[in-house]
Amino acid sequence: MGGGGDLTPTSIPSTPSCSSEVLLPEFAEYVAVSPVSDGEESDECCVCDNAVEALQFGRRQQDRLRDAKGFIRRYKPGDCIEGAGGAKAKDYILPEVTTLLLVGPRGAGKSTLVNRITRVFDKDDDPFAPDRAQISRNSKSNGTAFLREFPVPRNSTAICIYDTQRLASNTQKNFKMLQQWMTKGISHREIVTCRDADGNKNNDIKPLGRQFNFLRCKTRKVNFVIFVVDGVSVLEEIESNKKGYIDIVQETFKYPFLSIGDDKPVLVVTHGDKLSILQRAHVQNELAELLGIPVQQIFDIPGSDDCQTDLAILDMLRHCIQHAEQNLPIKLNYLLEVRGCETFKDAAEQLMTFDAVIEATIIFLCIVILLFRFLDKLLQL
């Protein structure tokens, strides 16, 4: 994230230490601090300029962060409907809760992403709140066995995110599972399957969950998909020319049932904190080329806890919400009303055309009658 164009502060402190504002840690890298001697006034001014610019950049980022959080907190389903085709928000079938589905391979960081998204709002609401999603640290864990619904922010009634089981190495099994979720809906605490993602029998599922699996919570329709990939795994395969992980990502991402209308899922790249900036950019460019999506549809969300990562998360959520609402179905009554009005208008126009034909015919017949009468009088003479 950049800070815009050149800045011209109205007042510049004589030294960096004379500023009364505290520079946030995540913006300290924008200040170039170098030793300053008494005879190096130009260098001192340079440091002052950098400090002021960093402070102003930090203020802009904080303002943007506050506005982005406010949008998510105020959001209600239907707020982002653009009114295309003359339809208004009341003419659409609005979901009770806008539901976002997390999809990704093992170790992509889906559960970690849930906790990181929650953390953005917990900083203001409850800084000491514990993580919500269970994280698997190694391959010994079976991962997510139950679908879990997480309102965003906590206790929200407008947005929720579903954490799901990892994708299998067999893409056909992935397709069957994803098609079921996208067509029949998903529900909180629903057992994903009694077998793990690779088809092996899972004996570790809680008996209570299996016993009451038929008693499900409310089923929700998926409104948009968030596809999560591990940036480290992608980079390793790019550099080694292996295609296992990337093939699963490519085939599953392009699966038609994951798209909402013409909108493909948003792509989140995790674990960027383990890569350099150049490596992260390289991964995003390769994924954009591989999946046929713009780089703007790829969000780099590392594990770091800073303002820029918070902004990336909020931008990603807004992208999902706006594109989800662009594809909401329109009520049948509205379509019938519009079609009925258009049909009535067309019929009226046809009747008007028909009336004109009748009038022309009557005028023609009157002229013929007058001619016959005139000819009859001539013959009588």
Secondary structure, DSSP 8 states (H G I E B T S, - for coil): ----S----S---SSGGG-SS---GGGGGG-------TT-HHHHHHHHHHHHHHHHHHHHHHHHHHHHHHHHHH--TTTT---GGG--GGGB---SSEEEEEE--TTS-HHHHHHHHHHHHHHHH-TT----S----STTS----B-EEEESSTT-SSEEEEE-----SSHHHHHHHHHHHHHH-EETT-B--SB-TTS-B---S-HHHHHTTTS---EE---EEEEEEEHHHHHHHHHHT--HHHHHHHHHHT-GGGSBTTB--EEEEE-GGGS-HHHHHHHHHHHHHHHT--GGGEEE--S--SHHHHHHHHHHHHHHHHHHHHT--B-HHHHHHHHHHHHHHHHHHHHHHHHHHHHHHHHHHHHHHHHHHHHHHHHH-
